[in-house]
Amino acid sequence: MERHRKAEVRRKTKETDILLKIDLDGSGRHSIQTGIPFFDHMLSLLSHHGRMDLLIKAKGDIGVDAHHTVEDVGICLGDGIRKALGEAKGIWRYGLGLIPMDETLASVTLDLSMRPCLVYHMKLKRSKIGTFDLELVEEFMRALANHARMTLHINLLYGRNSHHMVESVFKGLGRALREAVSIDERSSGVPSSKGIL
């Protein structure tokens, strides 16, 4: 049975103006324009490895700092995932992405539990890649976890190259999301012994 669990999210503040469209049952097609090239690259990897179609058009006060745009995209993506899931019936709920990239290995595990929590263990070798401030990776992940209402554990196991480290985490997040939102053909109800997430 063909499914298309889709959502559209709009967010406009004094700092950002964002349109996001997501299809959890897509093929990984993406069109991402945030004005932050490294961030666009990471989001495209997330879409591709998550096999979710993703459109993001974001305008933000990046002349001041990329912080507001990165955080607000995380908010919109979290809201989009939660909205597209609806009642979340029949999903696997849990997901794991254990991703090697050359000398780097990262683990991303998540639970679409309705209990927001971020555990973030990632020590990078650099503070920036180009003009992108790498501390914003954690801000994005926190906004995503809070608004998707997921438990998200990110553990960088080892690595040397900061680009590889961040890339493996975004790929891992995509892989974990792909697994967690997948339909379990043996279950049609809410994936919780409590009967509710």
ZARO-477613 format. One record per residue (C-alpha): residue number from 1; x, y, z. Coordinates in nm, 4 decimals, always signed. Example, Ala and Ser with C-alpha at 12.3 -4.5 7.8 and 13.67 -1.06 7.14 Angstrom:
REM residues 2
+-----+----------+----------+----------+
:  nr :        x :        y :        z :
+-----+----------+----------+----------+
:   1 :  +1.2300 :  -0.4500 :  +0.7800 :
:   2 :  +1.3670 :  -0.1060 :  +0.7140 :
+-----+----------+----------+----------+
This chain:
REM residues 197
+-----+----------+----------+----------+
:  nr :        x :        y :        z :
+-----+----------+----------+----------+
:   1 :  +0.0000 :  +0.0000 :  +0.0000 :
:   2 :  +0.1395 :  +0.3363 :  -0.1029 :
:   3 :  +0.1630 :  +0.5889 :  +0.1779 :
:   4 :  +0.2422 :  +0.9555 :  +0.1814 :
:   5 :  +0.2631 :  +1.0940 :  +0.5310 :
:   6 :  +0.3123 :  +1.4592 :  +0.4521 :
:   7 :  +0.3177 :  +1.7877 :  +0.6368 :
:   8 :  +0.3753 :  +2.1541 :  +0.5698 :
:   9 :  +0.5088 :  +2.3930 :  +0.8326 :
:  10 :  +0.5409 :  +2.7697 :  +0.8136 :
:  11 :  +0.7219 :  +2.9746 :  +1.0751 :
:  12 :  +0.7672 :  +3.3503 :  +1.0577 :
:  13 :  +0.9309 :  +3.5555 :  +1.3304 :
:  14 :  +1.1208 :  +3.8827 :  +1.3412 :
:  15 :  +1.4347 :  +3.6763 :  +1.2830 :
:  16 :  +1.3340 :  +3.4050 :  +1.0349 :
:  17 :  +1.0810 :  +3.3172 :  +0.7664 :
:  18 :  +1.0660 :  +2.9427 :  +0.6944 :
:  19 :  +0.8605 :  +2.7123 :  +0.4746 :
:  20 :  +0.9134 :  +2.3387 :  +0.5195 :
:  21 :  +0.7427 :  +2.0509 :  +0.3398 :
:  22 :  +0.8120 :  +1.6893 :  +0.4293 :
:  23 :  +0.7007 :  +1.3502 :  +0.2987 :
:  24 :  +0.8133 :  +1.0680 :  +0.5286 :
:  25 :  +0.7392 :  +0.8144 :  +0.2545 :
:  26 :  +0.9385 :  +0.9828 :  -0.0174 :
:  27 :  +1.2587 :  +0.8793 :  -0.1925 :
:  28 :  +1.5025 :  +1.1350 :  -0.0535 :
:  29 :  +1.4345 :  +1.4138 :  -0.2999 :
:  30 :  +1.5238 :  +1.7517 :  -0.1572 :
:  31 :  +1.5359 :  +2.1224 :  -0.2308 :
:  32 :  +1.7017 :  +2.3078 :  +0.0547 :
:  33 :  +1.7814 :  +2.6775 :  +0.0654 :
:  34 :  +1.8745 :  +2.8256 :  +0.4017 :
:  35 :  +2.1459 :  +3.0656 :  +0.2890 :
:  36 :  +2.3976 :  +2.8572 :  +0.4886 :
:  37 :  +2.5792 :  +2.6263 :  +0.2428 :
:  38 :  +2.7279 :  +2.3782 :  +0.4933 :
:  39 :  +2.3917 :  +2.3453 :  +0.6710 :
:  40 :  +2.2166 :  +2.2915 :  +0.3353 :
:  41 :  +2.4638 :  +2.0107 :  +0.2625 :
:  42 :  +2.3976 :  +1.8415 :  +0.5961 :
:  43 :  +2.0187 :  +1.8669 :  +0.5546 :
:  44 :  +2.0421 :  +1.7181 :  +0.2053 :
:  45 :  +2.2283 :  +1.4189 :  +0.3540 :
:  46 :  +1.9590 :  +1.3829 :  +0.6203 :
:  47 :  +1.6887 :  +1.3808 :  +0.3529 :
:  48 :  +1.8716 :  +1.1360 :  +0.1267 :
:  49 :  +1.9601 :  +0.8814 :  +0.3935 :
:  50 :  +1.6226 :  +0.9209 :  +0.5638 :
:  51 :  +1.4463 :  +0.8575 :  +0.2309 :
:  52 :  +1.2208 :  +1.1504 :  +0.3126 :
:  53 :  +1.1354 :  +1.4197 :  +0.0621 :
:  54 :  +1.2237 :  +1.7575 :  +0.2051 :
:  55 :  +1.1713 :  +2.1116 :  +0.0863 :
:  56 :  +1.3078 :  +2.3942 :  +0.2996 :
:  57 :  +1.3077 :  +2.7625 :  +0.2104 :
:  58 :  +1.4481 :  +2.9726 :  +0.4919 :
:  59 :  +1.5336 :  +3.3395 :  +0.5160 :
:  60 :  +1.6998 :  +3.4525 :  +0.8343 :
:  61 :  +1.9206 :  +3.7154 :  +0.9886 :
:  62 :  +2.2365 :  +3.5299 :  +0.8846 :
:  63 :  +2.4153 :  +3.8608 :  +0.8418 :
:  64 :  +2.4069 :  +3.8770 :  +1.2199 :
:  65 :  +2.4523 :  +3.5068 :  +1.2951 :
:  66 :  +2.3337 :  +3.1691 :  +1.1670 :
:  67 :  +2.1964 :  +3.0694 :  +1.5084 :
:  68 :  +1.8327 :  +3.1746 :  +1.4621 :
:  69 :  +1.8028 :  +3.0139 :  +1.1187 :
:  70 :  +1.9600 :  +2.6833 :  +1.2233 :
:  71 :  +1.7517 :  +2.6583 :  +1.5397 :
:  72 :  +1.4271 :  +2.7538 :  +1.3674 :
:  73 :  +1.4824 :  +2.5017 :  +1.0880 :
:  74 :  +1.5218 :  +2.2416 :  +1.3638 :
:  75 :  +1.1934 :  +2.3581 :  +1.5151 :
:  76 :  +1.0154 :  +2.3333 :  +1.1789 :
:  77 :  +1.1599 :  +1.9929 :  +1.0955 :
:  78 :  +1.0545 :  +1.8585 :  +1.4351 :
:  79 :  +0.7055 :  +2.0009 :  +1.3946 :
:  80 :  +0.6867 :  +1.8563 :  +1.0424 :
:  81 :  +0.7870 :  +1.5065 :  +1.1510 :
:  82 :  +0.5366 :  +1.5055 :  +1.4370 :
:  83 :  +0.2579 :  +1.6439 :  +1.2163 :
:  84 :  +0.3274 :  +1.3925 :  +0.9368 :
:  85 :  +0.3259 :  +1.1017 :  +1.1833 :
:  86 :  -0.0232 :  +1.1855 :  +1.3066 :
:  87 :  -0.1220 :  +0.9233 :  +1.5644 :
:  88 :  +0.1978 :  +0.7282 :  +1.4840 :
:  89 :  +0.0080 :  +0.3996 :  +1.4552 :
:  90 :  +0.2008 :  +0.1032 :  +1.3212 :
:  91 :  +0.5456 :  +0.2637 :  +1.3195 :
:  92 :  +0.8623 :  +0.0971 :  +1.4443 :
:  93 :  +0.9157 :  +0.3945 :  +1.6821 :
:  94 :  +1.2855 :  +0.3235 :  +1.7510 :
:  95 :  +1.5715 :  +0.3890 :  +1.5130 :
:  96 :  +1.9469 :  +0.3450 :  +1.4987 :
:  97 :  +2.2062 :  +0.4905 :  +1.2665 :
:  98 :  +2.5613 :  +0.3645 :  +1.3229 :
:  99 :  +2.7550 :  +0.5373 :  +1.0494 :
: 100 :  +3.1233 :  +0.5113 :  +0.9569 :
: 101 :  +3.2823 :  +0.7838 :  +0.7481 :
: 102 :  +3.6469 :  +0.7173 :  +0.6828 :
: 103 :  +3.8156 :  +0.7394 :  +1.0259 :
: 104 :  +3.4962 :  +0.8483 :  +1.2038 :
: 105 :  +3.2191 :  +0.6439 :  +1.3641 :
: 106 :  +2.9010 :  +0.8021 :  +1.4988 :
: 107 :  +2.5957 :  +0.6522 :  +1.6666 :
: 108 :  +2.2530 :  +0.8149 :  +1.6481 :
: 109 :  +1.9669 :  +0.6424 :  +1.8287 :
: 110 :  +1.6169 :  +0.7742 :  +1.8768 :
: 111 :  +1.2742 :  +0.6985 :  +2.0164 :
: 112 :  +0.9644 :  +0.8761 :  +1.8831 :
: 113 :  +0.8319 :  +0.8620 :  +2.2370 :
: 114 :  +0.6586 :  +1.1998 :  +2.2852 :
: 115 :  +0.9219 :  +1.2593 :  +2.5569 :
: 116 :  +1.1703 :  +1.5200 :  +2.4344 :
: 117 :  +1.5267 :  +1.4531 :  +2.5439 :
: 118 :  +1.8645 :  +1.5185 :  +2.3850 :
: 119 :  +2.1826 :  +1.3415 :  +2.4936 :
: 120 :  +2.4731 :  +1.4887 :  +2.2964 :
: 121 :  +2.8273 :  +1.3572 :  +2.3275 :
: 122 :  +3.0261 :  +1.5065 :  +2.0445 :
: 123 :  +3.3631 :  +1.6739 :  +2.0868 :
: 124 :  +3.4781 :  +1.8263 :  +1.7616 :
: 125 :  +3.8335 :  +1.9146 :  +1.6675 :
: 126 :  +3.7391 :  +2.2542 :  +1.5266 :
: 127 :  +3.4964 :  +2.5299 :  +1.6195 :
: 128 :  +3.4003 :  +2.6167 :  +1.2613 :
: 129 :  +3.3804 :  +2.4692 :  +0.9154 :
: 130 :  +3.4147 :  +2.7628 :  +0.6826 :
: 131 :  +3.1909 :  +3.0238 :  +0.8427 :
: 132 :  +2.9579 :  +2.7669 :  +1.0022 :
: 133 :  +2.9792 :  +2.7610 :  +1.3813 :
: 134 :  +2.9835 :  +2.3933 :  +1.4794 :
: 135 :  +2.8188 :  +2.4534 :  +1.8178 :
: 136 :  +2.5012 :  +2.5113 :  +1.6150 :
: 137 :  +2.4826 :  +2.1384 :  +1.5421 :
: 138 :  +2.3782 :  +2.0821 :  +1.9032 :
: 139 :  +2.1278 :  +2.3701 :  +1.8872 :
: 140 :  +1.9690 :  +2.2175 :  +1.5770 :
: 141 :  +1.9467 :  +1.8741 :  +1.7370 :
: 142 :  +1.7927 :  +2.0131 :  +2.0557 :
: 143 :  +1.5257 :  +2.2067 :  +1.8628 :
: 144 :  +1.4517 :  +1.8978 :  +1.6530 :
: 145 :  +1.4211 :  +1.6676 :  +1.9544 :
: 146 :  +1.1998 :  +1.9112 :  +2.1445 :
: 147 :  +0.9580 :  +1.9714 :  +1.8585 :
: 148 :  +0.9473 :  +1.6161 :  +1.7194 :
: 149 :  +0.9027 :  +1.5125 :  +2.0834 :
: 150 :  +1.1667 :  +1.2447 :  +2.0479 :
: 151 :  +1.4382 :  +1.1040 :  +2.2678 :
: 152 :  +1.7592 :  +1.1533 :  +2.0704 :
: 153 :  +2.1021 :  +1.0199 :  +2.1678 :
: 154 :  +2.4028 :  +1.1306 :  +1.9648 :
: 155 :  +2.7385 :  +0.9742 :  +2.0425 :
: 156 :  +3.0510 :  +1.0414 :  +1.8420 :
: 157 :  +3.2513 :  +0.7271 :  +1.9118 :
: 158 :  +3.5734 :  +0.8443 :  +1.7502 :
: 159 :  +3.7165 :  +1.0461 :  +1.4644 :
: 160 :  +3.9667 :  +1.3141 :  +1.3663 :
: 161 :  +3.8119 :  +1.5193 :  +1.0871 :
: 162 :  +3.5346 :  +1.7545 :  +1.2025 :
: 163 :  +3.3602 :  +1.7535 :  +0.8646 :
: 164 :  +3.3452 :  +1.3739 :  +0.8709 :
: 165 :  +3.2162 :  +1.3823 :  +1.2289 :
: 166 :  +2.9267 :  +1.6156 :  +1.1562 :
: 167 :  +2.8445 :  +1.4435 :  +0.8285 :
: 168 :  +2.8307 :  +1.0997 :  +0.9901 :
: 169 :  +2.5911 :  +1.2350 :  +1.2551 :
: 170 :  +2.3507 :  +1.3842 :  +0.9992 :
: 171 :  +2.3608 :  +1.0654 :  +0.7927 :
: 172 :  +2.3020 :  +0.8658 :  +1.1105 :
: 173 :  +2.0072 :  +1.0846 :  +1.2012 :
: 174 :  +1.8548 :  +1.0227 :  +0.8596 :
: 175 :  +1.9084 :  +0.6482 :  +0.8881 :
: 176 :  +1.7612 :  +0.6376 :  +1.2399 :
: 177 :  +1.4556 :  +0.8403 :  +1.1374 :
: 178 :  +1.4010 :  +0.6183 :  +0.8336 :
: 179 :  +1.3876 :  +0.3139 :  +1.0585 :
: 180 :  +1.1762 :  +0.4737 :  +1.3326 :
: 181 :  +0.9004 :  +0.6026 :  +1.1016 :
: 182 :  +0.8885 :  +0.2812 :  +0.8959 :
: 183 :  +0.5682 :  +0.0815 :  +0.9083 :
: 184 :  +0.5752 :  -0.2431 :  +1.1039 :
: 185 :  +0.3516 :  -0.4748 :  +0.9019 :
: 186 :  +0.2848 :  -0.6864 :  +1.2126 :
: 187 :  +0.1418 :  -0.3963 :  +1.4116 :
: 188 :  -0.1423 :  -0.1555 :  +1.3418 :
: 189 :  -0.1680 :  +0.0126 :  +1.6807 :
: 190 :  +0.0336 :  +0.2662 :  +1.8746 :
: 191 :  +0.3798 :  +0.1173 :  +1.9435 :
: 192 :  +0.3597 :  +0.1318 :  +2.3225 :
: 193 :  +0.2557 :  -0.1164 :  +2.5912 :
: 194 :  +0.0707 :  +0.1753 :  +2.7558 :
: 195 :  -0.1549 :  +0.2122 :  +2.4509 :
: 196 :  -0.0455 :  +0.5711 :  +2.4001 :
: 197 :  +0.2823 :  +0.7452 :  +2.3265 :
+-----+----------+----------+----------+
